[in-house]
Amino acid sequence: MEVIVLKVRHKENLDELDEVIRRGRTLDRDDGGWQMPKHAELGDLAVWYAASPDQEYRAYGWVAGAPVKPDGELVKYYGPVVGVRLLTEPVPRHVAAAASGFNEKGVGQLAEVVHQRADAFLLALGFPERFVAARELISDEIRRAVRSLADFPP
């Protein structure tokens, strides 16, 4: 299970994130969800980062399917996220970076994986130690739950 940081930029993305949080999942659209790394997997933990104007982490959820590359897109992949909710409170990038070293010197343009010190990163975002310790088990439960939905299409 990976921890993935999804980016939010500009007013229209912030508005969309607000709607995603309200609904608890990414919006239905042709590109399959939110921009994320190509190799994201079902059950990965996704964390939203509002790059501009606030430079803070705001929300999280669980990847609910493999990312797809829309027709005509060269680099970006998009995937669904479920169980989306606000963090207890927004966390400035510099606070999380100081505690974990993630994105200490800056933030890339695309969604990215927290490769090292993911535990420290999640703790800096305000996740309880019990959540951080159990996130692999939670991820497995998310995988099972989402896969079971495929057995019962609407």
C-alpha positions as CSV (number, residue, x, y, z in Angstrom):
1,M,0.0,0.0,0.0
2,E,1.3,3.4,-1.1
3,V,0.6,6.8,0.2
4,I,-0.1,9.1,-2.8
5,V,-0.3,12.8,-2.9
6,L,-2.8,14.2,-5.3
7,K,-2.5,17.9,-6.4
8,V,-5.1,20.6,-6.4
9,R,-4.4,23.9,-8.2
10,H,-6.5,26.9,-9.1
11,K,-10.0,27.8,-8.1
12,E,-11.8,25.2,-10.3
13,N,-9.8,22.3,-8.8
14,L,-10.5,23.6,-5.3
15,D,-14.2,23.8,-6.0
16,E,-14.1,20.3,-7.4
17,L,-12.3,19.0,-4.4
18,D,-15.0,20.6,-2.2
19,E,-17.6,18.7,-4.2
20,V,-15.6,15.4,-3.9
21,I,-15.4,15.8,-0.2
22,R,-19.1,16.5,0.0
23,R,-19.9,13.4,-2.0
24,G,-17.2,11.2,-0.4
25,R,-15.8,10.1,-3.7
26,T,-14.3,11.5,-6.9
27,L,-16.8,12.8,-9.5
28,D,-18.0,10.7,-12.3
29,R,-16.3,11.8,-15.6
30,D,-14.7,10.3,-18.7
31,D,-11.2,10.4,-17.3
32,G,-12.0,8.1,-14.4
33,G,-11.4,10.3,-11.4
34,W,-8.5,12.4,-10.1
35,Q,-5.0,12.7,-11.6
36,M,-2.7,10.1,-9.9
37,P,0.5,8.2,-10.5
38,K,0.3,5.5,-13.3
39,H,1.1,2.7,-10.9
40,A,-1.5,3.6,-8.1
41,E,-3.4,0.5,-7.0
42,L,-6.7,-0.3,-5.4
43,G,-6.4,0.4,-1.6
44,D,-3.6,3.0,-1.8
45,L,-4.1,6.0,0.5
46,A,-4.6,9.3,-1.4
47,V,-4.0,12.6,0.2
48,W,-4.9,15.9,-1.4
49,Y,-2.5,18.8,-1.5
50,A,-3.8,22.3,-2.4
51,A,-0.7,23.8,-4.1
52,S,-2.1,27.2,-4.8
53,P,-2.8,29.4,-3.1
54,D,-2.6,27.7,0.3
55,Q,0.2,25.1,0.1
56,E,-1.6,22.7,2.6
57,Y,-2.8,19.1,2.8
58,R,-6.6,19.0,3.1
59,A,-8.2,15.7,2.5
60,Y,-7.7,11.9,2.1
61,G,-9.4,8.9,0.7
62,W,-8.7,5.4,-0.8
63,V,-7.9,4.6,-4.4
64,A,-10.8,2.6,-5.8
65,G,-9.5,1.4,-9.1
66,A,-6.6,1.3,-11.5
67,P,-5.7,4.7,-13.1
68,V,-6.4,5.1,-16.8
69,K,-4.9,7.4,-19.4
70,P,-7.6,9.3,-21.3
71,D,-7.5,9.3,-25.1
72,G,-5.1,12.0,-26.3
73,E,-3.4,12.4,-23.0
74,L,0.4,12.0,-23.1
75,V,1.4,11.8,-19.4
76,K,-1.5,12.0,-17.0
77,Y,-3.4,9.1,-15.6
78,Y,-6.7,9.4,-13.6
79,G,-8.3,7.1,-11.1
80,P,-11.3,7.0,-8.7
81,V,-11.0,7.6,-5.0
82,V,-13.6,6.7,-2.4
83,G,-14.1,7.4,1.3
84,V,-12.9,11.0,0.8
85,R,-13.0,13.2,3.9
86,L,-11.3,16.3,5.3
87,L,-8.2,15.9,7.4
88,T,-8.9,17.0,11.0
89,E,-7.4,20.3,10.0
90,P,-5.4,21.5,7.0
91,V,-1.7,21.0,7.4
92,P,0.8,23.4,5.8
93,R,3.4,21.8,3.5
94,H,6.3,23.2,5.5
95,V,5.0,21.5,8.7
96,A,4.6,18.1,7.1
97,A,8.0,18.6,5.3
98,A,9.8,19.4,8.6
99,A,8.4,16.3,10.2
100,S,8.8,13.8,7.4
101,G,11.2,15.3,4.7
102,F,8.5,14.8,2.0
103,N,8.5,17.7,-0.5
104,E,10.9,19.6,1.7
105,K,12.4,21.6,-1.1
106,G,9.3,22.0,-3.3
107,V,6.4,20.2,-5.0
108,G,6.3,18.6,-8.4
109,Q,3.6,19.2,-11.0
110,L,2.2,15.7,-11.0
111,A,0.7,13.4,-8.4
112,E,3.4,11.5,-6.5
113,V,4.1,8.7,-4.1
114,V,5.5,9.3,-0.6
115,H,8.4,6.8,-1.0
116,Q,10.2,7.2,2.3
117,R,9.0,8.2,5.8
118,A,5.3,7.7,5.0
119,D,4.6,7.0,8.7
120,A,6.2,10.3,9.7
121,F,4.3,12.1,6.9
122,L,0.9,10.7,8.0
123,L,1.6,11.5,11.6
124,A,2.5,15.1,10.6
125,L,-0.9,15.3,8.8
126,G,-2.6,14.5,12.1
127,F,-3.5,10.8,11.5
128,P,-3.6,8.9,14.8
129,E,-0.8,6.4,15.5
130,R,-3.3,3.6,15.5
131,F,-4.4,4.5,12.0
132,V,-0.8,4.7,10.7
133,A,0.0,1.4,12.3
134,A,-3.1,-0.3,10.8
135,R,-3.2,1.4,7.4
136,E,-2.1,-1.8,5.6
137,L,-5.0,-3.7,7.2
138,I,-7.4,-0.9,6.4
139,S,-6.1,-0.9,2.8
140,D,-6.8,-4.6,2.6
141,E,-10.3,-4.1,3.8
142,I,-10.9,-1.3,1.2
143,R,-9.6,-3.7,-1.5
144,R,-12.1,-6.4,-0.4
145,A,-15.0,-4.0,-0.1
146,V,-14.4,-2.4,-3.5
147,R,-13.9,-5.7,-5.2
148,S,-17.1,-7.0,-3.7
149,L,-19.0,-4.2,-5.4
150,A,-17.8,-5.5,-8.8
151,D,-19.7,-8.7,-8.0
152,F,-23.0,-6.7,-7.7
153,P,-23.2,-4.2,-10.5
154,P,-26.0,-1.6,-10.2
